[in-house]
Amino acid sequence: MSGVVLIAGCRSSEWQTEGIDRPTSTTAKVYTDDEAGIAESLTDHLSAVGSNLNEWAAPREEAACAARKIVQVMGVDRLLDLGYDPQKGRLRLQYSDEERTAVTNILAGCIDVAEGLLSLFSAYGKLGVTPAACLTRGIERQGLDRDFIVGVLTAKPPDPFAQDNQFGIAMSRLMIECLDGGADLLPIAPLSPFPQDVDLTTTTSGAGGGVAQTTTTAP
């Protein structure tokens, strides 16, 4: 389930949709274009994790809940008219405003977005349990989880500058509240020169014949 840079200015996680919008499974599964086939297609789509380790997918039972209700509310014919392809499973469709709201409500009601965000924030030691939990509680409390849900329907991350920067401002305040001045984030490790730049690295002796100075110039 995707789509988004989780924290503005924090490079620790992303919620991506590319992996599930373009599945790489070697098993060719064929879905029928009836109610059962579309529900199964949606379930697989929403619960599938792509190749990016910074992705999170809904548990299958939550995905099945959303899929079943989407098919019931939207109807098979309408989903197909909107261009839904059971073999691809993309939810990025040209909904009406009312339909987009309805599908968003279904996804938010069936899928525990906060739990998914918590796993992304804390995975691989990016954030400690306490600051990660603080962030996810704040996101849920302020209703920002719906912005992430909308990303599933648009295949885009939440826009921090939309609606007078509401999302960006809210996330920034949560970061100030939950993160210890940036100390909770992983440090940025110094990078070695790129392999193609090694030949451009030169070493010269200092005037005192002691410490060497190394400089690297870009091509």
Secondary structure, 3 states (H helix, E strand, C coil): CCCEEEECCEEEEEECCHHHHCCCCCCCCCCCCCHHHHHHHHHHHHHCCCCCCCCCCCCHHHHHHHHHHHHHHHCHHHHHHCCCCCCCCCCCCCCCHHHHHHHHHHHHHHCCHHHHHHHHHHHHHCCCHHHHHHHHHHHHHCCCHHHHHHHHHHCCCCCCCHHHHHHHHHHHHHHHHHCCCCCCCCCCCCCCCCHHHHHHEEEEECCCCCCEEEEECCC
